[in-house]
């Protein structure tokens, strides 16, 4: 997976993902789903263009969930849904996934807090190994950091202490989802224990 700055436009989109998953499980094609979402304004957005822009991102994230995970999503409690929504984001983009593995899981293991500076150091490290990241403008990096913060806060994996630091917390998965994830989806399972995984 290439490094991409595309996730600056991503929203949490938990409810939109639910809408798309329900239609996917009815065996509808991407085109049919977009048509239904647009005609019925299921995302409750103002214009067909904004629906189309949101749709592609939401569809790509819903598509990374296997059918059984989609079923879990539809019947999930709040924490499970947050975990699955975060999982869909990490599977769609390389930077958020690497930040989770290299920074969040590592710092939790070391019993350390997450600092605002950790985000900047992370991007500095990536710029040293990737020409693409090295070419990103400071304002792009700032937007990417804001997106990462928003996703981890929404998932309740981090909790703000003050302007510069955050507590890291595992996500409480239901036993049902935890058992399934432990066998089939190591990354999702790791959210509940915050141990590093080799993503598979």
ABEGO torsion letter per residue (X at the ends): XBBBAAAAABBAGAAAAAAAAAAAAAGBBAAAAAAAAAAAGAAGBABAAAAAAAAAAAAAAAAABBAAAAAAAAABBAAAAAAAAAAAAAAABAAAAAAAAAAAAAAAAAGBBBBAAAAAAAAAAAAAABAAAAABBAAAAAAAAAAAAAAAAAAGABBBABAABBBBBBBBBBAAAAAAAAAABAAAAAAAAGBBBBBX
